[in-house]
Amino acid sequence: MSVETRKRFYNAIALTDVVMLTLQKSDFEHAVREIEKKFVNERIVFLKTIPEFNINITRSKLQNLCKHFTSVSLIKN
């Protein structure tokens, strides 16, 4: 049985009353793709505000560049 088709079982203990929902794998993957598209589009909009990235660079090249971004939080001073 491949990893793709093998069922996974996990245990969890709730400390309060909960409602459990399930999601089909295809729906989960679709949601992840949509989140990724949003992330990439936000980064492309940002890059286009920088003159060096707004000239002669195709959207697909900007998309590939965005895959290498990492979020960083900095504190002033």
C-alpha positions as CSV (number, residue, x, y, z in Angstrom):
1,M,0.0,0.0,0.0
2,S,1.5,3.3,-1.0
3,V,1.8,6.3,1.3
4,E,-0.8,8.1,-0.8
5,T,-3.5,5.5,-0.2
6,R,-2.6,4.4,3.3
7,K,-5.0,5.6,6.0
8,R,-3.6,7.4,9.0
9,F,-5.0,7.2,12.5
10,Y,-4.3,9.6,15.3
11,N,-5.6,10.1,18.8
12,A,-6.6,13.4,20.4
13,I,-8.0,14.3,23.8
14,A,-10.2,17.4,24.0
15,L,-10.2,19.4,27.2
16,T,-13.6,21.0,26.3
17,D,-16.6,20.0,24.1
18,V,-15.6,20.1,20.4
19,V,-17.1,19.7,17.0
20,M,-15.1,17.6,14.6
21,L,-15.2,18.1,10.9
22,T,-13.6,16.1,8.1
23,L,-12.3,17.2,4.8
24,Q,-11.7,15.3,1.7
25,K,-8.0,15.2,0.6
26,S,-8.9,16.9,-2.7
27,D,-10.7,19.7,-0.9
28,F,-7.7,20.2,1.4
29,E,-5.3,20.3,-1.5
30,H,-7.5,22.8,-3.3
31,A,-7.6,25.1,-0.2
32,V,-3.8,24.8,0.1
33,R,-3.3,25.8,-3.6
34,E,-5.6,28.8,-3.2
35,I,-3.7,30.0,-0.1
36,E,-0.4,29.6,-2.1
37,K,-1.8,31.6,-5.0
38,K,-2.9,34.4,-2.7
39,F,0.6,34.4,-1.1
40,V,2.3,34.5,-4.5
41,N,0.0,37.3,-5.8
42,E,0.6,39.4,-2.7
43,R,4.4,39.1,-3.2
44,I,4.2,39.9,-6.9
45,V,2.2,43.1,-6.2
46,F,4.9,44.0,-3.7
47,L,7.7,43.3,-6.2
48,K,6.1,45.4,-8.8
49,T,6.4,48.4,-6.5
50,I,10.2,48.0,-6.8
51,P,11.4,49.6,-10.1
52,E,14.1,46.9,-10.6
53,F,11.4,44.1,-10.6
54,N,8.9,46.0,-12.7
55,I,11.0,46.1,-15.9
56,N,11.3,43.2,-18.3
57,I,10.5,40.4,-15.8
58,T,7.6,38.1,-16.6
59,R,5.0,37.2,-14.1
60,S,6.1,33.5,-14.2
61,K,9.7,34.6,-13.3
62,L,8.2,36.6,-10.4
63,Q,6.2,33.6,-9.3
64,N,9.3,31.5,-9.3
65,L,11.1,34.1,-7.3
66,C,8.3,34.3,-4.7
67,K,8.8,30.6,-3.9
68,H,12.1,31.5,-2.3
69,F,10.7,34.2,0.0
70,T,10.7,33.7,3.8
71,S,8.8,35.9,6.2
72,V,11.0,37.8,8.7
73,S,9.9,40.0,11.5
74,L,12.3,42.7,12.6
75,I,12.2,45.1,15.5
76,K,13.1,48.7,14.9
77,N,16.5,49.8,16.4
